[in-house]
Amino acid sequence: MTLLREYWIRLVADVVTGKLDVREAAATLPELADPADSEIDIDEENEVESMEEGAAEDQAA
């Protein structure tokens, strides 16, 4: 489960920073009736900050 979470964090960080372009895939997604119906429950701001801190530590090492 830890590896999956690390992968998810990295994926979100790459999308947010523009390292991964998902516009084509996003264009084909169906619309949600209500954004509250989404099953994703992640505090993305904290996840990205954690990922950025980890990347900074990796570069320092």
mmCIF file of the N, C-alpha and C atoms, coordinates in Angstrom:
data_MODEL
# 
_entry.id   MODEL 
# 
loop_
_atom_site.group_PDB 
_atom_site.id 
_atom_site.type_symbol 
_atom_site.label_atom_id 
_atom_site.label_alt_id 
_atom_site.label_comp_id 
_atom_site.label_asym_id 
_atom_site.label_entity_id 
_atom_site.label_seq_id 
_atom_site.pdbx_PDB_ins_code 
_atom_site.Cartn_x 
_atom_site.Cartn_y 
_atom_site.Cartn_z 
_atom_site.occupancy 
_atom_site.B_iso_or_equiv 
_atom_site.pdbx_formal_charge 
_atom_site.auth_seq_id 
_atom_site.auth_comp_id 
_atom_site.auth_asym_id 
_atom_site.auth_atom_id 
_atom_site.pdbx_PDB_model_num 
ATOM 1   N N  . MET A 1 1  ? 0.821   -1.189 0.000   1.00 0.00 ? 1  MET A N  1 
ATOM 2   C CA . MET A 1 1  ? 0.000   0.000  0.000   1.00 0.00 ? 1  MET A CA 1 
ATOM 3   C C  . MET A 1 1  ? 0.867   1.256  0.000   1.00 0.00 ? 1  MET A C  1 
ATOM 4   N N  . THR A 1 2  ? 2.024   1.210  0.638   1.00 0.00 ? 2  THR A N  1 
ATOM 5   C CA . THR A 1 2  ? 2.916   2.362  0.688   1.00 0.00 ? 2  THR A CA 1 
ATOM 6   C C  . THR A 1 2  ? 3.406   2.731  -0.707  1.00 0.00 ? 2  THR A C  1 
ATOM 7   N N  . LEU A 1 3  ? 3.773   1.747  -1.512  1.00 0.00 ? 3  LEU A N  1 
ATOM 8   C CA . LEU A 1 3  ? 4.243   2.038  -2.859  1.00 0.00 ? 3  LEU A CA 1 
ATOM 9   C C  . LEU A 1 3  ? 3.153   2.670  -3.708  1.00 0.00 ? 3  LEU A C  1 
ATOM 10  N N  . LEU A 1 4  ? 1.925   2.188  -3.545  1.00 0.00 ? 4  LEU A N  1 
ATOM 11  C CA . LEU A 1 4  ? 0.810   2.761  -4.289  1.00 0.00 ? 4  LEU A CA 1 
ATOM 12  C C  . LEU A 1 4  ? 0.601   4.221  -3.891  1.00 0.00 ? 4  LEU A C  1 
ATOM 13  N N  . ARG A 1 5  ? 0.689   4.505  -2.623  1.00 0.00 ? 5  ARG A N  1 
ATOM 14  C CA . ARG A 1 5  ? 0.518   5.884  -2.146  1.00 0.00 ? 5  ARG A CA 1 
ATOM 15  C C  . ARG A 1 5  ? 1.645   6.771  -2.673  1.00 0.00 ? 5  ARG A C  1 
ATOM 16  N N  . GLU A 1 6  ? 2.881   6.269  -2.649  1.00 0.00 ? 6  GLU A N  1 
ATOM 17  C CA . GLU A 1 6  ? 4.010   7.030  -3.173  1.00 0.00 ? 6  GLU A CA 1 
ATOM 18  C C  . GLU A 1 6  ? 3.829   7.299  -4.667  1.00 0.00 ? 6  GLU A C  1 
ATOM 19  N N  . TYR A 1 7  ? 3.345   6.297  -5.397  1.00 0.00 ? 7  TYR A N  1 
ATOM 20  C CA . TYR A 1 7  ? 3.092   6.468  -6.831  1.00 0.00 ? 7  TYR A CA 1 
ATOM 21  C C  . TYR A 1 7  ? 2.025   7.531  -7.051  1.00 0.00 ? 7  TYR A C  1 
ATOM 22  N N  . TRP A 1 8  ? 0.946   7.482  -6.275  1.00 0.00 ? 8  TRP A N  1 
ATOM 23  C CA . TRP A 1 8  ? -0.138  8.455  -6.400  1.00 0.00 ? 8  TRP A CA 1 
ATOM 24  C C  . TRP A 1 8  ? 0.375   9.874  -6.131  1.00 0.00 ? 8  TRP A C  1 
ATOM 25  N N  . ILE A 1 9  ? 1.178   10.027 -5.082  1.00 0.00 ? 9  ILE A N  1 
ATOM 26  C CA . ILE A 1 9  ? 1.730   11.336 -4.739  1.00 0.00 ? 9  ILE A CA 1 
ATOM 27  C C  . ILE A 1 9  ? 2.582   11.853 -5.888  1.00 0.00 ? 9  ILE A C  1 
ATOM 28  N N  . ARG A 1 10 ? 3.424   10.996 -6.425  1.00 0.00 ? 10 ARG A N  1 
ATOM 29  C CA . ARG A 1 10 ? 4.309   11.403 -7.528  1.00 0.00 ? 10 ARG A CA 1 
ATOM 30  C C  . ARG A 1 10 ? 3.499   11.752 -8.770  1.00 0.00 ? 10 ARG A C  1 
ATOM 31  N N  . LEU A 1 11 ? 2.484   10.982 -9.068  1.00 0.00 ? 11 LEU A N  1 
ATOM 32  C CA . LEU A 1 11 ? 1.635   11.230 -10.222 1.00 0.00 ? 11 LEU A CA 1 
ATOM 33  C C  . LEU A 1 11 ? 0.942   12.582 -10.107 1.00 0.00 ? 11 LEU A C  1 
ATOM 34  N N  . VAL A 1 12 ? 0.364   12.863 -8.954  1.00 0.00 ? 12 VAL A N  1 
ATOM 35  C CA . VAL A 1 12 ? -0.310  14.145 -8.734  1.00 0.00 ? 12 VAL A CA 1 
ATOM 36  C C  . VAL A 1 12 ? 0.694   15.285 -8.864  1.00 0.00 ? 12 VAL A C  1 
ATOM 37  N N  . ALA A 1 13 ? 1.868   15.129 -8.276  1.00 0.00 ? 13 ALA A N  1 
ATOM 38  C CA . ALA A 1 13 ? 2.884   16.179 -8.342  1.00 0.00 ? 13 ALA A CA 1 
ATOM 39  C C  . ALA A 1 13 ? 3.309   16.427 -9.792  1.00 0.00 ? 13 ALA A C  1 
ATOM 40  N N  . ASP A 1 14 ? 3.487   15.382 -10.574 1.00 0.00 ? 14 ASP A N  1 
ATOM 41  C CA . ASP A 1 14 ? 3.888   15.540 -11.974 1.00 0.00 ? 14 ASP A CA 1 
ATOM 42  C C  . ASP A 1 14 ? 2.809   16.223 -12.798 1.00 0.00 ? 14 ASP A C  1 
ATOM 43  N N  . VAL A 1 15 ? 1.561   15.917 -12.531 1.00 0.00 ? 15 VAL A N  1 
ATOM 44  C CA . VAL A 1 15 ? 0.464   16.570 -13.247 1.00 0.00 ? 15 VAL A CA 1 
ATOM 45  C C  . VAL A 1 15 ? 0.377   18.040 -12.860 1.00 0.00 ? 15 VAL A C  1 
ATOM 46  N N  . VAL A 1 16 ? 0.451   18.326 -11.567 1.00 0.00 ? 16 VAL A N  1 
ATOM 47  C CA . VAL A 1 16 ? 0.321   19.699 -11.077 1.00 0.00 ? 16 VAL A CA 1 
ATOM 48  C C  . VAL A 1 16 ? 1.468   20.575 -11.581 1.00 0.00 ? 16 VAL A C  1 
ATOM 49  N N  . THR A 1 17 ? 2.671   20.034 -11.623 1.00 0.00 ? 17 THR A N  1 
ATOM 50  C CA . THR A 1 17 ? 3.824   20.823 -12.048 1.00 0.00 ? 17 THR A CA 1 
ATOM 51  C C  . THR A 1 17 ? 3.983   20.878 -13.561 1.00 0.00 ? 17 THR A C  1 
ATOM 52  N N  . GLY A 1 18 ? 3.158   20.130 -14.296 1.00 0.00 ? 18 GLY A N  1 
ATOM 53  C CA . GLY A 1 18 ? 3.216   20.159 -15.753 1.00 0.00 ? 18 GLY A CA 1 
ATOM 54  C C  . GLY A 1 18 ? 4.213   19.192 -16.356 1.00 0.00 ? 18 GLY A C  1 
ATOM 55  N N  . LYS A 1 19 ? 4.817   18.337 -15.554 1.00 0.00 ? 19 LYS A N  1 
ATOM 56  C CA . LYS A 1 19 ? 5.754   17.349 -16.088 1.00 0.00 ? 19 LYS A CA 1 
ATOM 57  C C  . LYS A 1 19 ? 5.029   16.248 -16.860 1.00 0.00 ? 19 LYS A C  1 
ATOM 58  N N  . LEU A 1 20 ? 3.747   16.092 -16.574 1.00 0.00 ? 20 LEU A N  1 
ATOM 59  C CA . LEU A 1 20 ? 2.928   15.093 -17.247 1.00 0.00 ? 20 LEU A CA 1 
ATOM 60  C C  . LEU A 1 20 ? 1.708   15.794 -17.824 1.00 0.00 ? 20 LEU A C  1 
ATOM 61  N N  . ASP A 1 21 ? 1.503   15.668 -19.135 1.00 0.00 ? 21 ASP A N  1 
ATOM 62  C CA . ASP A 1 21 ? 0.391   16.333 -19.807 1.00 0.00 ? 21 ASP A CA 1 
ATOM 63  C C  . ASP A 1 21 ? -0.783  15.369 -19.897 1.00 0.00 ? 21 ASP A C  1 
ATOM 64  N N  . VAL A 1 22 ? -1.876  15.700 -19.244 1.00 0.00 ? 22 VAL A N  1 
ATOM 65  C CA . VAL A 1 22 ? -3.047  14.818 -19.216 1.00 0.00 ? 22 VAL A CA 1 
ATOM 66  C C  . VAL A 1 22 ? -4.261  15.442 -19.899 1.00 0.00 ? 22 VAL A C  1 
ATOM 67  N N  . ARG A 1 23 ? -4.036  16.521 -20.655 1.00 0.00 ? 23 ARG A N  1 
ATOM 68  C CA . ARG A 1 23 ? -5.167  17.219 -21.274 1.00 0.00 ? 23 ARG A CA 1 
ATOM 69  C C  . ARG A 1 23 ? -5.947  16.331 -22.240 1.00 0.00 ? 23 ARG A C  1 
ATOM 70  N N  . GLU A 1 24 ? -5.266  15.533 -23.034 1.00 0.00 ? 24 GLU A N  1 
ATOM 71  C CA . GLU A 1 24 ? -5.957  14.660 -23.988 1.00 0.00 ? 24 GLU A CA 1 
ATOM 72  C C  . GLU A 1 24 ? -6.804  13.613 -23.263 1.00 0.00 ? 24 GLU A C  1 
ATOM 73  N N  . ALA A 1 25 ? -6.248  12.995 -22.254 1.00 0.00 ? 25 ALA A N  1 
ATOM 74  C CA . ALA A 1 25 ? -6.997  11.995 -21.491 1.00 0.00 ? 25 ALA A CA 1 
ATOM 75  C C  . ALA A 1 25 ? -8.149  12.642 -20.736 1.00 0.00 ? 25 ALA A C  1 
ATOM 76  N N  . ALA A 1 26 ? -7.932  13.833 -20.195 1.00 0.00 ? 26 ALA A N  1 
ATOM 77  C CA . ALA A 1 26 ? -8.973  14.528 -19.439 1.00 0.00 ? 26 ALA A CA 1 
ATOM 78  C C  . ALA A 1 26 ? -10.137 14.919 -20.338 1.00 0.00 ? 26 ALA A C  1 
ATOM 79  N N  . ALA A 1 27 ? -9.862  15.198 -21.601 1.00 0.00 ? 27 ALA A N  1 
ATOM 80  C CA . ALA A 1 27 ? -10.918 15.602 -22.532 1.00 0.00 ? 27 ALA A CA 1 
ATOM 81  C C  . ALA A 1 27 ? -11.901 14.470 -22.799 1.00 0.00 ? 27 ALA A C  1 
ATOM 82  N N  . THR A 1 28 ? -11.482 13.229 -22.605 1.00 0.00 ? 28 THR A N  1 
ATOM 83  C CA . THR A 1 28 ? -12.352 12.085 -22.896 1.00 0.00 ? 28 THR A CA 1 
ATOM 84  C C  . THR A 1 28 ? -13.074 11.554 -21.666 1.00 0.00 ? 28 THR A C  1 
ATOM 85  N N  . LEU A 1 29 ? -12.826 12.146 -20.500 1.00 0.00 ? 29 LEU A N  1 
ATOM 86  C CA . LEU A 1 29 ? -13.477 11.684 -19.275 1.00 0.00 ? 29 LEU A CA 1 
ATOM 87  C C  . LEU A 1 29 ? -14.932 12.136 -19.228 1.00 0.00 ? 29 LEU A C  1 
ATOM 88  N N  . PRO A 1 30 ? -15.810 11.300 -18.689 1.00 0.00 ? 30 PRO A N  1 
ATOM 89  C CA . PRO A 1 30 ? -17.199 11.740 -18.536 1.00 0.00 ? 30 PRO A CA 1 
ATOM 90  C C  . PRO A 1 30 ? -17.302 12.780 -17.426 1.00 0.00 ? 30 PRO A C  1 
ATOM 91  N N  . GLU A 1 31 ? -18.284 13.638 -17.532 1.00 0.00 ? 31 GLU A N  1 
ATOM 92  C CA . GLU A 1 31 ? -18.505 14.667 -16.514 1.00 0.00 ? 31 GLU A CA 1 
ATOM 93  C C  . GLU A 1 31 ? -19.134 14.040 -15.276 1.00 0.00 ? 31 GLU A C  1 
ATOM 94  N N  . LEU A 1 32 ? -18.741 14.515 -14.106 1.00 0.00 ? 32 LEU A N  1 
ATOM 95  C CA . LEU A 1 32 ? -19.364 14.078 -12.859 1.00 0.00 ? 32 LEU A CA 1 
ATOM 96  C C  . LEU A 1 32 ? -20.629 14.903 -12.631 1.00 0.00 ? 32 LEU A C  1 
ATOM 97  N N  . ALA A 1 33 ? -21.667 14.266 -12.148 1.00 0.00 ? 33 ALA A N  1 
ATOM 98  C CA . ALA A 1 33 ? -22.902 14.978 -11.857 1.00 0.00 ? 33 ALA A CA 1 
ATOM 99  C C  . ALA A 1 33 ? -22.684 15.960 -10.719 1.00 0.00 ? 33 ALA A C  1 
ATOM 100 N N  . ASP A 1 34 ? -21.929 15.547 -9.715  1.00 0.00 ? 34 ASP A N  1 
ATOM 101 C CA . ASP A 1 34 ? -21.656 16.388 -8.555  1.00 0.00 ? 34 ASP A CA 1 
ATOM 102 C C  . ASP A 1 34 ? -20.230 16.102 -8.104  1.00 0.00 ? 34 ASP A C  1 
ATOM 103 N N  . PRO A 1 35 ? -19.356 17.096 -8.056  1.00 0.00 ? 35 PRO A N  1 
ATOM 104 C CA . PRO A 1 35 ? -17.976 16.853 -7.628  1.00 0.00 ? 35 PRO A CA 1 
ATOM 105 C C  . PRO A 1 35 ? -17.882 16.178 -6.262  1.00 0.00 ? 35 PRO A C  1 
ATOM 106 N N  . ALA A 1 36 ? -18.889 16.334 -5.425  1.00 0.00 ? 36 ALA A N  1 
ATOM 107 C CA . ALA A 1 36 ? -18.885 15.692 -4.115  1.00 0.00 ? 36 ALA A CA 1 
ATOM 108 C C  . ALA A 1 36 ? -19.029 14.174 -4.244  1.00 0.00 ? 36 ALA A C  1 
ATOM 109 N N  . ASP A 1 37 ? -19.444 13.692 -5.421  1.00 0.00 ? 37 ASP A N  1 
ATOM 110 C CA . ASP A 1 37 ? -19.586 12.255 -5.647  1.00 0.00 ? 37 ASP A CA 1 
ATOM 111 C C  . ASP A 1 37 ? -18.246 11.562 -5.858  1.00 0.00 ? 37 ASP A C  1 
ATOM 112 N N  . SER A 1 38 ? -17.196 12.334 -6.051  1.00 0.00 ? 38 SER A N  1 
ATOM 113 C CA . SER A 1 38 ? -15.880 11.765 -6.282  1.00 0.00 ? 38 SER A CA 1 
ATOM 114 C C  . SER A 1 38 ? -15.443 10.954 -5.064  1.00 0.00 ? 38 SER A C  1 
ATOM 115 N N  . GLU A 1 39 ? -14.817 9.805  -5.310  1.00 0.00 ? 39 GLU A N  1 
ATOM 116 C CA . GLU A 1 39 ? -14.374 8.933  -4.220  1.00 0.00 ? 39 GLU A CA 1 
ATOM 117 C C  . GLU A 1 39 ? -12.963 9.283  -3.750  1.00 0.00 ? 39 GLU A C  1 
ATOM 118 N N  . ILE A 1 40 ? -12.300 10.209 -4.427  1.00 0.00 ? 40 ILE A N  1 
ATOM 119 C CA . ILE A 1 40 ? -10.942 10.572 -4.060  1.00 0.00 ? 40 ILE A CA 1 
ATOM 120 C C  . ILE A 1 40 ? -11.002 11.491 -2.844  1.00 0.00 ? 40 ILE A C  1 
ATOM 121 N N  . ASP A 1 41 ? -10.327 11.080 -1.781  1.00 0.00 ? 41 ASP A N  1 
ATOM 122 C CA . ASP A 1 41 ? -10.334 11.857 -0.542  1.00 0.00 ? 41 ASP A CA 1 
ATOM 123 C C  . ASP A 1 41 ? -8.894  12.082 -0.103  1.00 0.00 ? 41 ASP A C  1 
ATOM 124 N N  . ILE A 1 42 ? -8.212  12.986 -0.815  1.00 0.00 ? 42 ILE A N  1 
ATOM 125 C CA . ILE A 1 42 ? -6.813  13.262 -0.510  1.00 0.00 ? 42 ILE A CA 1 
ATOM 126 C C  . ILE A 1 42 ? -6.643  14.754 -0.370  1.00 0.00 ? 42 ILE A C  1 
ATOM 127 N N  . ASP A 1 43 ? -5.925  15.156 0.651   1.00 0.00 ? 43 ASP A N  1 
ATOM 128 C CA . ASP A 1 43 ? -5.605  16.562 0.818   1.00 0.00 ? 43 ASP A CA 1 
ATOM 129 C C  . ASP A 1 43 ? -4.437  16.851 -0.108  1.00 0.00 ? 43 ASP A C  1 
ATOM 130 N N  . GLU A 1 44 ? -4.743  17.253 -1.345  1.00 0.00 ? 44 GLU A N  1 
ATOM 131 C CA . GLU A 1 44 ? -3.727  17.384 -2.383  1.00 0.00 ? 44 GLU A CA 1 
ATOM 132 C C  . GLU A 1 44 ? -2.654  18.403 -2.038  1.00 0.00 ? 44 GLU A C  1 
ATOM 133 N N  . GLU A 1 45 ? -3.006  19.480 -1.366  1.00 0.00 ? 45 GLU A N  1 
ATOM 134 C CA . GLU A 1 45 ? -2.009  20.487 -1.038  1.00 0.00 ? 45 GLU A CA 1 
ATOM 135 C C  . GLU A 1 45 ? -0.925  19.889 -0.154  1.00 0.00 ? 45 GLU A C  1 
ATOM 136 N N  . ASN A 1 46 ? -1.313  19.127 0.865   1.00 0.00 ? 46 ASN A N  1 
ATOM 137 C CA . ASN A 1 46 ? -0.327  18.494 1.745   1.00 0.00 ? 46 ASN A CA 1 
ATOM 138 C C  . ASN A 1 46 ? 0.469   17.437 1.002   1.00 0.00 ? 46 ASN A C  1 
ATOM 139 N N  . GLU A 1 47 ? -0.177  16.715 0.094   1.00 0.00 ? 47 GLU A N  1 
ATOM 140 C CA . GLU A 1 47 ? 0.509   15.678 -0.660  1.00 0.00 ? 47 GLU A CA 1 
ATOM 141 C C  . GLU A 1 47 ? 1.601   16.291 -1.541  1.00 0.00 ? 47 GLU A C  1 
ATOM 142 N N  . VAL A 1 48 ? 1.285   17.370 -2.223  1.00 0.00 ? 48 VAL A N  1 
ATOM 143 C CA . VAL A 1 48 ? 2.253   18.014 -3.100  1.00 0.00 ? 48 VAL A CA 1 
ATOM 144 C C  . VAL A 1 48 ? 3.393   18.600 -2.280  1.00 0.00 ? 48 VAL A C  1 
ATOM 145 N N  . GLU A 1 49 ? 3.081   19.217 -1.150  1.00 0.00 ? 49 GLU A N  1 
ATOM 146 C CA . GLU A 1 49 ? 4.131   19.763 -0.291  1.00 0.00 ? 49 GLU A CA 1 
ATOM 147 C C  . GLU A 1 49 ? 5.057   18.654 0.187   1.00 0.00 ? 49 GLU A C  1 
ATOM 148 N N  . SER A 1 50 ? 4.505   17.509 0.563   1.00 0.00 ? 50 SER A N  1 
ATOM 149 C CA . SER A 1 50 ? 5.321   16.385 1.014   1.00 0.00 ? 50 SER A CA 1 
ATOM 150 C C  . SER A 1 50 ? 6.213   15.899 -0.112  1.00 0.00 ? 50 SER A C  1 
ATOM 151 N N  . MET A 1 51 ? 5.660   15.853 -1.324  1.00 0.00 ? 51 MET A N  1 
ATOM 152 C CA . MET A 1 51 ? 6.427   15.389 -2.471  1.00 0.00 ? 51 MET A CA 1 
ATOM 153 C C  . MET A 1 51 ? 7.559   16.362 -2.787  1.00 0.00 ? 51 MET A C  1 
ATOM 154 N N  . GLU A 1 52 ? 7.267   17.655 -2.718  1.00 0.00 ? 52 GLU A N  1 
ATOM 155 C CA . GLU A 1 52 ? 8.294   18.654 -2.985  1.00 0.00 ? 52 GLU A CA 1 
ATOM 156 C C  . GLU A 1 52 ? 9.400   18.595 -1.944  1.00 0.00 ? 52 GLU A C  1 
ATOM 157 N N  . GLU A 1 53 ? 9.042   18.387 -0.683  1.00 0.00 ? 53 GLU A N  1 
ATOM 158 C CA . GLU A 1 53 ? 10.048  18.263 0.373   1.00 0.00 ? 53 GLU A CA 1 
ATOM 159 C C  . GLU A 1 53 ? 10.913  17.034 0.135   1.00 0.00 ? 53 GLU A C  1 
ATOM 160 N N  . GLY A 1 54 ? 10.286  15.927 -0.269  1.00 0.00 ? 54 GLY A N  1 
ATOM 161 C CA . GLY A 1 54 ? 11.033  14.707 -0.552  1.00 0.00 ? 54 GLY A CA 1 
ATOM 162 C C  . GLY A 1 54 ? 11.976  14.889 -1.727  1.00 0.00 ? 54 GLY A C  1 
ATOM 163 N N  . ALA A 1 55 ? 11.531  15.607 -2.755  1.00 0.00 ? 55 ALA A N  1 
ATOM 164 C CA . ALA A 1 55 ? 12.380  15.865 -3.922  1.00 0.00 ? 55 ALA A CA 1 
ATOM 165 C C  . ALA A 1 55 ? 13.556  16.734 -3.534  1.00 0.00 ? 55 ALA A C  1 
ATOM 166 N N  . ALA A 1 56 ? 13.321  17.724 -2.665  1.00 0.00 ? 56 ALA A N  1 
ATOM 167 C CA . ALA A 1 56 ? 14.403  18.598 -2.210  1.00 0.00 ? 56 ALA A CA 1 
ATOM 168 C C  . ALA A 1 56 ? 15.428  17.797 -1.406  1.00 0.00 ? 56 ALA A C  1 
ATOM 169 N N  . GLU A 1 57 ? 14.947  16.883 -0.589  1.00 0.00 ? 57 GLU A N  1 
ATOM 170 C CA . GLU A 1 57 ? 15.860  16.043 0.191   1.00 0.00 ? 57 GLU A CA 1 
ATOM 171 C C  . GLU A 1 57 ? 16.659  15.131 -0.716  1.00 0.00 ? 57 GLU A C  1 
ATOM 172 N N  . ASP A 1 58 ? 16.027  14.590 -1.759  1.00 0.00 ? 58 ASP A N  1 
ATOM 173 C CA . ASP A 1 58 ? 16.729  13.720 -2.714  1.00 0.00 ? 58 ASP A CA 1 
ATOM 174 C C  . ASP A 1 58 ? 17.828  14.485 -3.435  1.00 0.00 ? 58 ASP A C  1 
ATOM 175 N N  . GLN A 1 59 ? 17.565  15.729 -3.805  1.00 0.00 ? 59 GLN A N  1 
ATOM 176 C CA . GLN A 1 59 ? 18.561  16.531 -4.501  1.00 0.00 ? 59 GLN A CA 1 
ATOM 177 C C  . GLN A 1 59 ? 19.707  16.907 -3.585  1.00 0.00 ? 59 GLN A C  1 
ATOM 178 N N  . ALA A 1 60 ? 19.409  17.105 -2.305  1.00 0.00 ? 60 ALA A N  1 
ATOM 179 C CA . ALA A 1 60 ? 20.455  17.482 -1.354  1.00 0.00 ? 60 ALA A CA 1 
ATOM 180 C C  . ALA A 1 60 ? 21.384  16.319 -1.054  1.00 0.00 ? 60 ALA A C  1 
ATOM 181 N N  . ALA A 1 61 ? 20.889  15.093 -1.200  1.00 0.00 ? 61 ALA A N  1 
ATOM 182 C CA . ALA A 1 61 ? 21.676  13.907 -0.848  1.00 0.00 ? 61 ALA A CA 1 
ATOM 183 C C  . ALA A 1 61 ? 22.710  13.573 -1.888  1.00 0.00 ? 61 ALA A C  1 
# 
